[in-house]
Amino acid sequence: MKPVIVVHGGAGRIFKEQEKACRSGVVRAVLRGYGILKRGGTALDAVEEAVRSMEDDPHFNAGCGSVLNEKGEVEMDAIIMDGKNLASGAVSAVKCVANPIKIARLVMEKTKHVLLTDQGAHLFAQAMGVPEIPEEKLITERSQERWKKNLEPDSNPEEFQKDLGTVGAVALDSEGNVACATSTGGLSNKLIGRVGDTACIGSGGYADNYSGAASTTGHGESIMKVVLARLILYHMEQGMSPEMAADTALDYMKTRVGGLGGVIIVNNSGEWAARFSTKQMSWATVKDDQLYYGIYTGERHTKSVDEAFASESEEF
Ligand SMILES: NC(=O)C[C@H](N)C(=O)O
């Protein structure tokens, strides 16, 4: 089986001055993940690596760069899932760690549970030897400015929620296994303790070798109401292509609950899609040693992977 990986850097609005950094960020992440697949690594390792790369990138709303809750704190959600056996692990409302996706993976591999939250997730991370980092390291000037603006009496929180940026990855490895991973700081100025779609199995992501894998982004409460990732896989089980399944599910979310978002998908034969109902979503894919990436509807750049690896440090 030829490996495939798709990543997203969040659906929503990307400001002009951020576009280059977002394109570079998703390309860097997809190449890291593909490097693992190319060496015969698993889909699970590839999606974790790709998501880690974007958690470490301050341009995305995950890890460093996460948006802040109503008190100005970072509370992050993440999920990972293995399509081989439906094993999955997630964390919600975690603080002071660089890579929530790592803890999600540990939840999957080292506990009998699927989701740990807040204090419990913190204690578990400590017990697993995950280093704690000061909260300031996760907070960027941009996330702080946005938080302050949202506190102004005439602010329009709806407007600011458009500026999303969750990160995610889906992959198919050479053994035919699929996996997904998603990580986020959630919604700006959210209530303390708010758990979003990203931490919830079937909403923020789902992976099943019988059909494929999906990772979602967008308005979390809407995504949870329609259980977006699982809905997409259901459509694929009924015979739809990844693209058709994505469009059908996103349309349903828009008409049924008025929610916008984006998804990346790979099915178990290596067909993929990156679709969104928002204005933009940064995404990148590698299949057959060919890199594809874009931000706007209809935008699709192509490069060979060798060429892309050679210019990895450059902007795209
Ligand atoms: N940026 C996002 O995609 C937000 C995320 N889905 C949430 O609601 O937590």
The ligand as an ORCA input file, in Angstrom:
! r2SCAN-3c Opt
* xyz 0 1
  N     -10.232     25.861     15.909
  C     -11.150     24.969     15.949
  O     -11.325     24.183     15.052
  C     -11.965     25.008     17.184
  C     -12.325     23.665     17.749
  N     -13.054     22.856     16.805
  C     -13.121     23.857     18.999
  O     -14.262     24.235     18.923
  O     -12.591     23.659     20.068
*
